[in-house]
Amino acid sequence: MMYGRTSLSKQILVLGALGVSLWGCGDSGDGTTSAGGAGGGAAEGASTSGTSSSSAGTASGGTTSSATGNSTSGDTTGSNTTGSNTTGGDGGGGSGAGASGAGGDAAGGSGAGEAASSSSTGGGAVTCPSPALRAGDTNKTITVGSGNRSYVLHVPAAYDGSKPVPLVVDLHPLGGSGPSERSGSPYPAQTDPEGVIMAFPSGQSGPSGGAWNVGPCCVKNTDDVAFVKAMVAEIQETACIDPKRIYAVGFSMGGGMSHYLACHAADVFAAVAPAAFDLLKENVDDCKPSRPITVISFRSTSDPIVPYAGGYSSVVQGMPITFLGAKSTLEQWGKINKCTGSPSAENAQGCSTFSNCEGGVEVALCTKQGGSHEPGNASVGWPVLKRHVMP
């Protein structure tokens, strides 16, 4: 079964009912950043140390560690095309023309390490750091609370640092890492031509390898919401990010973390696109986002790891979970977002959508008939994500 990269049998090692995805892992970066406390809010005033190859002057010191190659060539057309592309879901009530903050006026000034441009995002000005980040992938390390965490920062060739662009956080499966997700993610092919910055964080090691803490599973004693928020705040110091267009996507356990961020970090993320994971019965009652949030989920009817109908899983020792099921997850997000009416019939992409929801958000389930345990369709997910912006 192909799913955009290589065969599923070469990519995923199924462990019990949840599974572990094994990917080639990269090493951590050489830059170290202190992002403040581990609280749940985005870190402010991060202090930095380490080497700098393309840092921006808004951070004290250099925040960018050495580039690891893998530069992305993407073309420069279509930058920040945030209009209402309706691929992947026929909901008619999507909030807003995502054109808020797509462009801006260069503010001229250009002292090294000082703001070079300022752009409007519809809700206030964004100061673009200077010099602009160089294209390529950089391994980064950030201190959150008492520990260090790592992520890969991906800057496409189409990014020029002159205007605010979206940020997409892409979360890896159980047993994976940020570098492995960077290697296999289907999203850069969709977002690179628009100059979108991406971040690929690494989860802490749990009983089944790299994992995310989503409450009942799958790694203990770590606050991954605080980590992701601190990472986003750090990236905003060195890249010209539109704060109204920050998104989370993820595959398998990473899809679970995407759901979790929608529940607990809707103050940061405009929309999320989980794949191959559901909401969980053990913590669904704690899912109380601070505002309505768009969720587009990707599921396959023949997934042997996260059954389409849901059910119990105990693959991670001592951390059993119960998947709500694909359709029940759609209904639950519909309730959370106070959607009215029934979801639409499936469209050509298999997407059924609640479009009449509070705040103009959408809730969609895109089903692949007969599909296995696989990432979502980024060519469907990205157009839905980018047409939604923070209020």
LUMPALO-730634 format. One record per residue (C-alpha): residue number from 1; x, y, z; residue in three letters. Coordinates in Angstrom, 2 decimals. Layout:
REM LUMPALO-730634
+-----+---------+---------+---------+------+
!  nr !      px !      py !      pz ! rest !
+-----+---------+---------+---------+------+
! NUM !       X !       Y !       Z !  ALA !
...
+-----+---------+---------+---------+------+
//
This chain:
REM LUMPALO-730634
+-----+---------+---------+---------+------+
!  nr !      px !      py !      pz ! rest !
+-----+---------+---------+---------+------+
!   1 !    0.00 !    0.00 !    0.00 !  MET !
!   2 !    1.57 !    3.27 !   -1.12 !  MET !
!   3 !    0.91 !    6.48 !    0.77 !  TYR !
!   4 !    3.00 !    9.18 !   -0.78 !  GLY !
!   5 !    6.50 !    7.95 !    0.07 !  ARG !
!   6 !    7.40 !    4.24 !    0.14 !  THR !
!   7 !    5.36 !    1.13 !    0.84 !  SER !
!   8 !    3.56 !    0.93 !    4.17 !  LEU !
!   9 !    5.26 !   -2.36 !    5.00 !  SER !
!  10 !    8.65 !   -0.65 !    4.78 !  LYS !
!  11 !    7.62 !    2.31 !    6.90 !  GLN !
!  12 !    5.47 !    1.04 !    9.75 !  ILE !
!  13 !    6.04 !   -1.72 !   12.29 !  LEU !
!  14 !    2.70 !   -2.59 !   13.83 !  VAL !
!  15 !    2.84 !   -3.20 !   17.56 !  LEU !
!  16 !   -0.47 !   -4.55 !   18.86 !  GLY !
!  17 !   -3.42 !   -2.26 !   18.22 !  ALA !
!  18 !   -1.65 !    1.08 !   18.05 !  LEU !
!  19 !    1.68 !    0.50 !   16.33 !  GLY !
!  20 !    5.11 !    2.03 !   16.19 !  VAL !
!  21 !    6.39 !    3.85 !   13.12 !  SER !
!  22 !   10.14 !    3.44 !   12.73 !  LEU !
!  23 !   11.98 !    6.08 !   10.73 !  TRP !
!  24 !   15.59 !    7.09 !   10.31 !  GLY !
!  25 !   16.43 !    9.51 !   13.11 !  CYS !
!  26 !   18.59 !   12.61 !   12.81 !  GLY !
!  27 !   20.74 !   14.04 !   15.55 !  ASP !
!  28 !   19.91 !   17.07 !   17.61 !  SER !
!  29 !   21.11 !   20.53 !   16.72 !  GLY !
!  30 !   23.96 !   22.47 !   18.18 !  ASP !
!  31 !   22.05 !   25.58 !   19.18 !  GLY !
!  32 !   20.53 !   25.78 !   22.64 !  THR !
!  33 !   17.73 !   28.09 !   23.65 !  THR !
!  34 !   16.12 !   28.77 !   27.00 !  SER !
!  35 !   12.44 !   29.39 !   26.58 !  ALA !
!  36 !   11.46 !   30.12 !   30.13 !  GLY !
!  37 !    9.19 !   28.07 !   32.35 !  GLY !
!  38 !    7.18 !   25.09 !   31.38 !  ALA !
!  39 !    3.90 !   26.68 !   32.25 !  GLY !
!  40 !    1.31 !   26.29 !   29.40 !  GLY !
!  41 !    1.76 !   29.68 !   27.84 !  GLY !
!  42 !    4.06 !   30.59 !   25.04 !  ALA !
!  43 !    7.49 !   31.53 !   26.24 !  ALA !
!  44 !    8.35 !   35.19 !   26.26 !  GLU !
!  45 !   11.72 !   36.82 !   26.17 !  GLY !
!  46 !   13.63 !   33.64 !   25.45 !  ALA !
!  47 !   17.31 !   33.83 !   26.21 !  SER !
!  48 !   19.58 !   32.12 !   23.73 !  THR !
!  49 !   23.00 !   30.66 !   23.46 !  SER !
!  50 !   24.92 !   28.68 !   20.91 !  GLY !
!  51 !   26.06 !   29.17 !   17.36 !  THR !
!  52 !   24.21 !   31.23 !   14.82 !  SER !
!  53 !   24.11 !   30.63 !   11.10 !  SER !
!  54 !   20.99 !   32.57 !   10.18 !  SER !
!  55 !   19.62 !   34.12 !   13.30 !  SER !
!  56 !   17.43 !   37.18 !   13.50 !  ALA !
!  57 !   18.29 !   40.10 !   15.69 !  GLY !
!  58 !   15.13 !   40.03 !   17.72 !  THR !
!  59 !   16.53 !   37.23 !   19.85 !  ALA !
!  60 !   19.39 !   37.96 !   22.19 !  SER !
!  61 !   22.17 !   35.90 !   20.72 !  GLY !
!  62 !   21.87 !   33.26 !   18.03 !  GLY !
!  63 !   19.01 !   30.84 !   18.02 !  THR !
!  64 !   19.79 !   28.95 !   14.87 !  THR !
!  65 !   22.07 !   25.96 !   14.95 !  SER !
!  66 !   24.01 !   24.60 !   12.03 !  SER !
!  67 !   22.05 !   23.68 !    8.93 !  ALA !
!  68 !   21.89 !   20.01 !    8.13 !  THR !
!  69 !   21.33 !   20.24 !    4.41 !  GLY !
!  70 !   18.10 !   18.97 !    2.89 !  ASN !
!  71 !   17.43 !   22.38 !    1.42 !  SER !
!  72 !   14.09 !   22.52 !   -0.28 !  THR !
!  73 !   13.97 !   24.01 !   -3.71 !  SER !
!  74 !   10.24 !   24.68 !   -4.11 !  GLY !
!  75 !    9.17 !   27.30 !   -6.61 !  ASP !
!  76 !    8.36 !   30.83 !   -5.66 !  THR !
!  77 !    4.89 !   31.06 !   -7.07 !  THR !
!  78 !    1.74 !   31.23 !   -5.04 !  GLY !
!  79 !    3.36 !   32.66 !   -1.94 !  SER !
!  80 !    0.82 !   33.10 !    0.82 !  ASN !
!  81 !   -2.13 !   32.13 !   -1.29 !  THR !
!  82 !   -4.56 !   32.02 !    1.53 !  THR !
!  83 !   -7.76 !   32.51 !   -0.38 !  GLY !
!  84 !  -10.77 !   30.30 !    0.04 !  SER !
!  85 !   -9.63 !   27.19 !   -1.75 !  ASN !
!  86 !  -12.41 !   24.72 !   -1.13 !  THR !
!  87 !  -10.65 !   21.46 !   -1.84 !  THR !
!  88 !  -11.40 !   18.70 !    0.65 !  GLY !
!  89 !  -14.69 !   19.29 !    2.25 !  GLY !
!  90 !  -17.79 !   20.86 !    0.94 !  ASP !
!  91 !  -18.66 !   22.88 !    3.98 !  GLY !
!  92 !  -19.84 !   26.26 !    2.92 !  GLY !
!  93 !  -19.36 !   28.07 !    6.20 !  GLY !
!  94 !  -15.60 !   28.12 !    6.50 !  GLY !
!  95 !  -14.45 !   31.11 !    8.45 !  SER !
!  96 !  -13.13 !   33.74 !    6.48 !  GLY !
!  97 !  -11.17 !   34.40 !    3.54 !  ALA !
!  98 !   -7.84 !   33.38 !    4.81 !  GLY !
!  99 !   -6.28 !   36.38 !    3.14 !  ALA !
! 100 !   -5.82 !   38.11 !    6.47 !  SER !
! 101 !   -2.21 !   39.04 !    6.84 !  GLY !
! 102 !   -0.98 !   37.60 !    3.55 !  ALA !
! 103 !    1.07 !   40.59 !    2.58 !  GLY !
! 104 !    2.57 !   43.70 !    3.96 !  GLY !
! 105 !    4.62 !   46.76 !    3.33 !  ASP !
! 106 !    8.33 !   46.65 !    3.67 !  ALA !
! 107 !    9.33 !   49.10 !    6.35 !  ALA !
! 108 !   12.70 !   49.73 !    4.90 !  GLY !
! 109 !   15.01 !   49.85 !    7.84 !  GLY !
! 110 !   17.78 !   47.33 !    7.70 !  SER !
! 111 !   20.27 !   47.46 !   10.48 !  GLY !
! 112 !   21.69 !   44.01 !   11.09 !  ALA !
! 113 !   19.73 !   42.32 !   13.81 !  GLY !
! 114 !   16.90 !   44.83 !   13.69 !  GLU !
! 115 !   13.44 !   44.73 !   12.21 !  ALA !
! 116 !   13.57 !   45.18 !    8.44 !  ALA !
! 117 !    9.90 !   45.09 !    7.59 !  SER !
! 118 !    6.51 !   45.34 !    9.16 !  SER !
! 119 !    3.39 !   43.73 !    7.76 !  SER !
! 120 !   -0.27 !   43.77 !    8.63 !  SER !
! 121 !   -1.96 !   40.49 !    9.54 !  THR !
! 122 !   -5.46 !   41.83 !    9.95 !  GLY !
! 123 !   -5.20 !   41.96 !   13.73 !  GLY !
! 124 !   -2.05 !   43.99 !   14.22 !  GLY !
! 125 !    1.40 !   44.48 !   12.76 !  ALA !
! 126 !    4.00 !   41.74 !   12.55 !  VAL !
! 127 !    7.60 !   42.85 !   12.57 !  THR !
! 128 !    9.66 !   40.68 !   10.25 !  CYS !
! 129 !   13.06 !   39.79 !   11.72 !  PRO !
! 130 !   16.19 !   40.58 !    9.74 !  SER !
! 131 !   18.21 !   39.03 !    8.25 !  PRO !
! 132 !   15.74 !   36.54 !    6.78 !  ALA !
! 133 !   16.29 !   32.88 !    7.57 !  LEU !
! 134 !   18.06 !   30.90 !    4.89 !  ARG !
! 135 !   16.35 !   28.04 !    3.12 !  ALA !
! 136 !   17.07 !   24.58 !    4.50 !  GLY !
! 137 !   16.58 !   22.37 !    7.53 !  ASP !
! 138 !   18.10 !   23.16 !   10.91 !  THR !
! 139 !   18.20 !   20.95 !   13.99 !  ASN !
! 140 !   17.24 !   23.05 !   16.99 !  LYS !
! 141 !   17.31 !   22.55 !   20.76 !  THR !
! 142 !   15.18 !   24.44 !   23.25 !  ILE !
! 143 !   15.08 !   24.28 !   27.04 !  THR !
! 144 !   11.57 !   23.93 !   28.44 !  VAL !
! 145 !   11.32 !   23.75 !   32.19 !  GLY !
! 146 !   14.24 !   21.62 !   33.38 !  SER !
! 147 !   14.83 !   19.68 !   30.18 !  GLY !
! 148 !   15.97 !   20.11 !   26.61 !  ASN !
! 149 !   13.70 !   19.38 !   23.66 !  ARG !
! 150 !   14.50 !   19.28 !   19.96 !  SER !
! 151 !   12.86 !   20.04 !   16.65 !  TYR !
! 152 !   13.68 !   20.48 !   12.98 !  VAL !
! 153 !   13.00 !   23.93 !   11.54 !  LEU !
! 154 !   12.21 !   23.78 !    7.82 !  HIS !
! 155 !   12.53 !   26.95 !    5.73 !  VAL !
! 156 !   11.48 !   26.58 !    2.07 !  PRO !
! 157 !   13.21 !   28.33 !   -0.81 !  ALA !
! 158 !   10.10 !   30.45 !   -1.44 !  ALA !
! 159 !   10.39 !   32.12 !    1.98 !  TYR !
! 160 !   12.05 !   35.53 !    1.72 !  ASP !
! 161 !   11.27 !   37.00 !    5.14 !  GLY !
! 162 !    9.53 !   40.08 !    3.74 !  SER !
! 163 !    5.98 !   39.28 !    4.83 !  LYS !
! 164 !    4.23 !   37.09 !    7.42 !  PRO !
! 165 !    3.73 !   33.47 !    6.42 !  VAL !
! 166 !    1.91 !   30.55 !    8.07 !  PRO !
! 167 !    3.64 !   28.11 !   10.41 !  LEU !
! 168 !    2.74 !   24.41 !   10.31 !  VAL !
! 169 !    3.75 !   22.14 !   13.22 !  VAL !
! 170 !    3.98 !   18.52 !   12.02 !  ASP !
! 171 !    3.92 !   15.82 !   14.73 !  LEU !
! 172 !    5.44 !   12.35 !   14.30 !  HIS !
! 173 !    3.96 !    8.90 !   15.03 !  PRO !
! 174 !    4.75 !    6.68 !   18.00 !  LEU !
! 175 !    8.36 !    5.57 !   17.77 !  GLY !
! 176 !    9.29 !    8.40 !   15.41 !  GLY !
! 177 !   11.13 !   11.71 !   15.71 !  SER !
! 178 !   11.18 !   15.18 !   14.24 !  GLY !
! 179 !   13.83 !   14.28 !   11.62 !  PRO !
! 180 !   11.92 !   11.16 !   10.59 !  SER !
! 181 !    8.69 !   13.10 !   10.20 !  GLU !
! 182 !   10.52 !   15.71 !    8.13 !  ARG !
! 183 !   11.66 !   12.89 !    5.83 !  SER !
! 184 !    8.24 !   11.38 !    5.37 !  GLY !
! 185 !    5.67 !   14.14 !    5.75 !  SER !
! 186 !    3.39 !   14.82 !    2.75 !  PRO !
! 187 !    2.91 !   18.48 !    3.75 !  TYR !
! 188 !    6.09 !   20.23 !    2.49 !  PRO !
! 189 !    5.16 !   19.40 !   -1.10 !  ALA !
! 190 !    1.97 !   21.41 !   -0.58 !  GLN !
! 191 !    3.28 !   24.25 !    1.59 !  THR !
! 192 !    6.80 !   24.89 !    0.25 !  ASP !
! 193 !    5.67 !   26.78 !   -2.88 !  PRO !
! 194 !    3.84 !   29.25 !   -0.62 !  GLU !
! 195 !    6.86 !   29.97 !    1.56 !  GLY !
! 196 !    5.29 !   28.33 !    4.62 !  VAL !
! 197 !    7.62 !   27.62 !    7.55 !  ILE !
! 198 !    7.32 !   24.15 !    9.09 !  MET !
! 199 !    8.48 !   22.70 !   12.41 !  ALA !
! 200 !    8.96 !   19.01 !   13.17 !  PHE !
! 201 !    9.30 !   18.52 !   16.96 !  PRO !
! 202 !   10.50 !   15.31 !   18.62 !  SER !
! 203 !    8.54 !   13.68 !   21.42 !  GLY !
! 204 !   10.15 !   12.31 !   24.57 !  GLN !
! 205 !   11.03 !    8.64 !   24.75 !  SER !
! 206 !    8.37 !    6.50 !   26.42 !  GLY !
! 207 !    7.86 !    2.73 !   26.73 !  PRO !
! 208 !    7.39 !    2.48 !   22.94 !  SER !
! 209 !    9.91 !    5.10 !   21.82 !  GLY !
! 210 !    9.33 !    8.71 !   20.83 !  GLY !
! 211 !    5.83 !    9.70 !   21.91 !  ALA !
! 212 !    3.51 !   12.50 !   22.98 !  TRP !
! 213 !    1.72 !   12.98 !   26.28 !  ASN !
! 214 !   -1.99 !   13.16 !   25.51 !  VAL !
! 215 !   -3.15 !   12.39 !   29.04 !  GLY !
! 216 !   -3.57 !    8.64 !   29.46 !  PRO !
! 217 !   -0.76 !    7.87 !   27.00 !  CYS !
! 218 !    2.02 !    7.62 !   25.74 !  CYS !
! 219 !    4.87 !    9.15 !   27.79 !  VAL !
! 220 !    4.82 !   10.31 !   31.40 !  LYS !
! 221 !    5.98 !   13.42 !   33.21 !  ASN !
! 222 !    6.19 !   15.78 !   30.27 !  THR !
! 223 !    4.11 !   18.77 !   29.26 !  ASP !
! 224 !    4.05 !   18.63 !   25.47 !  ASP !
! 225 !    1.59 !   21.51 !   25.17 !  VAL !
! 226 !    4.10 !   23.76 !   26.96 !  ALA !
! 227 !    6.89 !   22.45 !   24.71 !  PHE !
! 228 !    5.00 !   23.12 !   21.49 !  VAL !
! 229 !    3.94 !   26.58 !   22.63 !  LYS !
! 230 !    7.53 !   27.45 !   23.59 !  ALA !
! 231 !    8.77 !   26.16 !   20.23 !  MET !
! 232 !    6.22 !   28.28 !   18.35 !  VAL !
! 233 !    7.23 !   31.35 !   20.36 !  ALA !
! 234 !   10.90 !   30.79 !   19.57 !  GLU !
! 235 !   10.25 !   30.38 !   15.85 !  ILE !
! 236 !    8.30 !   33.65 !   15.86 !  GLN !
! 237 !   11.46 !   35.42 !   17.06 !  GLU !
! 238 !   13.52 !   34.43 !   14.03 !  THR !
! 239 !   10.97 !   33.91 !   11.23 !  ALA !
! 240 !    8.23 !   36.21 !    9.97 !  CYS !
! 241 !    5.21 !   34.21 !   11.17 !  ILE !
! 242 !    1.60 !   35.33 !   10.94 !  ASP !
! 243 !    0.25 !   34.59 !   14.45 !  PRO !
! 244 !   -3.25 !   34.14 !   13.03 !  LYS !
! 245 !   -2.13 !   31.31 !   10.74 !  ARG !
! 246 !   -0.44 !   28.68 !   12.88 !  ILE !
! 247 !   -1.57 !   25.08 !   12.28 !  TYR !
! 248 !   -0.90 !   21.58 !   13.61 !  ALA !
! 249 !   -0.91 !   18.34 !   11.64 !  VAL !
! 250 !    0.17 !   14.84 !   12.62 !  GLY !
! 251 !    0.14 !   11.16 !   11.78 !  PHE !
! 252 !   -0.92 !    8.34 !   14.15 !  SER !
! 253 !    0.29 !    9.31 !   17.65 !  MET !
! 254 !    1.11 !   12.69 !   16.11 !  GLY !
! 255 !   -2.51 !   12.90 !   15.03 !  GLY !
! 256 !   -3.43 !   12.27 !   18.65 !  GLY !
! 257 !   -1.24 !   15.19 !   19.70 !  MET !
! 258 !   -2.88 !   17.35 !   17.03 !  SER !
! 259 !   -6.27 !   16.59 !   18.57 !  HIS !
! 260 !   -4.82 !   17.36 !   22.00 !  TYR !
! 261 !   -3.47 !   20.73 !   20.85 !  LEU !
! 262 !   -6.88 !   21.61 !   19.45 !  ALA !
! 263 !   -8.35 !   20.84 !   22.88 !  CYS !
! 264 !   -5.71 !   22.64 !   24.94 !  HIS !
! 265 !   -3.95 !   25.19 !   22.71 !  ALA !
! 266 !   -6.68 !   26.79 !   20.60 !  ALA !
! 267 !   -5.23 !   30.13 !   21.68 !  ASP !
! 268 !   -2.22 !   29.38 !   19.45 !  VAL !
! 269 !   -3.49 !   27.14 !   16.64 !  PHE !
! 270 !   -6.01 !   28.29 !   14.04 !  ALA !
! 271 !   -6.85 !   24.77 !   12.84 !  ALA !
! 272 !   -5.57 !   21.19 !   12.98 !  VAL !
! 273 !   -5.46 !   18.16 !   10.69 !  ALA !
! 274 !   -4.98 !   14.85 !   12.56 !  PRO !
! 275 !   -4.51 !   11.60 !   10.64 !  ALA !
! 276 !   -4.95 !    7.98 !   11.81 !  ALA !
! 277 !   -6.02 !    8.80 !   15.37 !  PHE !
! 278 !   -9.20 !    9.67 !   17.30 !  ASP !
! 279 !  -10.24 !   11.52 !   20.37 !  LEU !
! 280 !   -9.96 !    9.23 !   23.40 !  LEU !
! 281 !  -12.74 !    8.18 !   25.76 !  LYS !
! 282 !  -10.40 !    8.63 !   28.73 !  GLU !
! 283 !   -9.90 !   12.38 !   28.24 !  ASN !
! 284 !  -12.57 !   13.60 !   25.84 !  VAL !
! 285 !  -14.42 !   15.31 !   28.70 !  ASP !
! 286 !  -11.34 !   17.45 !   29.29 !  ASP !
! 287 !  -11.36 !   18.73 !   25.71 !  CYS !
! 288 !  -12.50 !   22.32 !   26.24 !  LYS !
! 289 !  -10.86 !   24.59 !   23.67 !  PRO !
! 290 !  -10.79 !   28.28 !   24.47 !  SER !
! 291 !  -12.60 !   29.05 !   21.21 !  ARG !
! 292 !  -14.13 !   27.16 !   18.27 !  PRO !
! 293 !  -11.42 !   25.52 !   16.16 !  ILE !
! 294 !  -11.43 !   23.88 !   12.73 !  THR !
! 295 !  -10.57 !   20.17 !   12.73 !  VAL !
! 296 !  -10.19 !   18.07 !    9.57 !  ILE !
! 297 !   -9.46 !   14.41 !   10.36 !  SER !
! 298 !   -8.18 !   11.73 !    7.99 !  PHE !
! 299 !   -9.09 !    8.08 !    8.65 !  ARG !
! 300 !   -9.04 !    4.80 !    6.74 !  SER !
! 301 !  -11.72 !    2.13 !    6.98 !  THR !
! 302 !   -9.24 !   -0.78 !    7.08 !  SER !
! 303 !   -6.75 !    0.74 !    9.54 !  ASP !
! 304 !   -5.49 !   -2.26 !   11.57 !  PRO !
! 305 !   -3.84 !   -0.08 !   14.21 !  ILE !
! 306 !   -6.46 !    2.54 !   15.03 !  VAL !
! 307 !   -9.73 !    0.82 !   14.06 !  PRO !
! 308 !  -12.19 !    3.02 !   12.19 !  TYR !
! 309 !  -14.92 !    2.01 !   14.63 !  ALA !
! 310 !  -12.70 !    2.74 !   17.63 !  GLY !
! 311 !  -11.93 !    0.48 !   20.56 !  GLY !
! 312 !   -9.50 !   -0.46 !   23.29 !  TYR !
! 313 !   -5.72 !   -0.44 !   22.85 !  SER !
! 314 !   -3.04 !   -1.44 !   25.37 !  SER !
! 315 !    0.09 !   -1.47 !   23.23 !  VAL !
! 316 !    1.93 !    1.01 !   25.47 !  VAL !
! 317 !    2.63 !   -0.78 !   28.71 !  GLN !
! 318 !    0.58 !    0.57 !   31.60 !  GLY !
! 319 !   -1.11 !    3.21 !   29.42 !  MET !
! 320 !   -4.28 !    1.74 !   27.91 !  PRO !
! 321 !   -6.48 !    3.96 !   25.79 !  ILE !
! 322 !   -9.88 !    3.69 !   24.09 !  THR !
! 323 !  -10.31 !    5.22 !   20.65 !  PHE !
! 324 !  -13.62 !    7.01 !   20.21 !  LEU !
! 325 !  -13.91 !    5.96 !   16.56 !  GLY !
! 326 !  -13.73 !    8.04 !   13.39 !  ALA !
! 327 !  -17.41 !    9.00 !   13.12 !  LYS !
! 328 !  -17.83 !    9.47 !   16.87 !  SER !
! 329 !  -14.82 !   11.80 !   16.82 !  THR !
! 330 !  -16.47 !   13.81 !   14.04 !  LEU !
! 331 !  -19.68 !   14.03 !   16.07 !  GLU !
! 332 !  -17.80 !   14.98 !   19.23 !  GLN !
! 333 !  -15.91 !   17.80 !   17.54 !  TRP !
! 334 !  -19.26 !   18.91 !   16.11 !  GLY !
! 335 !  -20.64 !   19.18 !   19.64 !  LYS !
! 336 !  -17.54 !   20.92 !   20.98 !  ILE !
! 337 !  -17.75 !   23.51 !   18.21 !  ASN !
! 338 !  -21.54 !   23.84 !   18.58 !  LYS !
! 339 !  -22.20 !   22.83 !   14.99 !  CYS !
! 340 !  -25.84 !   22.59 !   13.93 !  THR !
! 341 !  -27.49 !   20.30 !   11.46 !  GLY !
! 342 !  -25.91 !   17.16 !   10.08 !  SER !
! 343 !  -22.57 !   16.74 !    8.35 !  PRO !
! 344 !  -22.65 !   16.77 !    4.58 !  SER !
! 345 !  -22.55 !   13.67 !    2.45 !  ALA !
! 346 !  -19.03 !   12.59 !    1.54 !  GLU !
! 347 !  -17.58 !   14.50 !   -1.38 !  ASN !
! 348 !  -15.15 !   13.20 !   -4.01 !  ALA !
! 349 !  -12.34 !   13.19 !   -1.45 !  GLN !
! 350 !  -14.41 !   11.21 !    1.05 !  GLY !
! 351 !  -14.88 !   14.26 !    3.27 !  CYS !
! 352 !  -18.04 !   14.76 !    5.33 !  SER !
! 353 !  -18.24 !   18.23 !    6.86 !  THR !
! 354 !  -20.11 !   20.17 !    9.52 !  PHE !
! 355 !  -20.10 !   23.66 !    8.03 !  SER !
! 356 !  -22.59 !   25.50 !   10.24 !  ASN !
! 357 !  -20.46 !   25.80 !   13.36 !  CYS !
! 358 !  -19.80 !   28.51 !   15.92 !  GLU !
! 359 !  -17.23 !   31.04 !   14.81 !  GLY !
! 360 !  -17.46 !   29.90 !   11.19 !  GLY !
! 361 !  -15.18 !   26.92 !   11.77 !  VAL !
! 362 !  -15.43 !   23.57 !    9.99 !  GLU !
! 363 !  -15.35 !   20.03 !   11.35 !  VAL !
! 364 !  -14.60 !   17.38 !    8.73 !  ALA !
! 365 !  -13.87 !   13.67 !    8.50 !  LEU !
! 366 !  -12.18 !   12.50 !    5.31 !  CYS !
! 367 !  -12.48 !    8.73 !    4.93 !  THR !
! 368 !  -10.36 !    6.54 !    2.69 !  LYS !
! 369 !  -12.29 !    3.40 !    1.84 !  GLN !
! 370 !  -10.09 !    0.35 !    2.33 !  GLY !
! 371 !   -7.11 !    2.43 !    3.32 !  GLY !
! 372 !   -4.66 !    1.26 !    5.96 !  SER !
! 373 !   -2.74 !    3.09 !    8.71 !  HIS !
! 374 !   -1.46 !    6.08 !    6.78 !  GLU !
! 375 !   -0.94 !    9.85 !    6.78 !  PRO !
! 376 !   -3.66 !   12.18 !    5.68 !  GLY !
! 377 !   -4.03 !   13.68 !    2.22 !  ASN !
! 378 !   -2.11 !   16.94 !    2.46 !  ALA !
! 379 !   -3.45 !   18.14 !   -0.89 !  SER !
! 380 !   -6.90 !   18.08 !    0.75 !  VAL !
! 381 !   -5.89 !   19.11 !    4.26 !  GLY !
! 382 !   -3.75 !   22.13 !    3.51 !  TRP !
! 383 !   -6.38 !   24.09 !    1.51 !  PRO !
! 384 !   -8.87 !   23.57 !    4.36 !  VAL !
! 385 !   -6.38 !   24.61 !    7.03 !  LEU !
! 386 !   -5.15 !   27.75 !    5.32 !  LYS !
! 387 !   -8.56 !   29.24 !    4.72 !  ARG !
! 388 !   -9.10 !   29.46 !    8.50 !  HIS !
! 389 !   -7.42 !   32.14 !   10.57 !  VAL !
! 390 !   -7.55 !   33.06 !   14.23 !  MET !
! 391 !  -10.33 !   35.52 !   15.08 !  PRO !
+-----+---------+---------+---------+------+
//
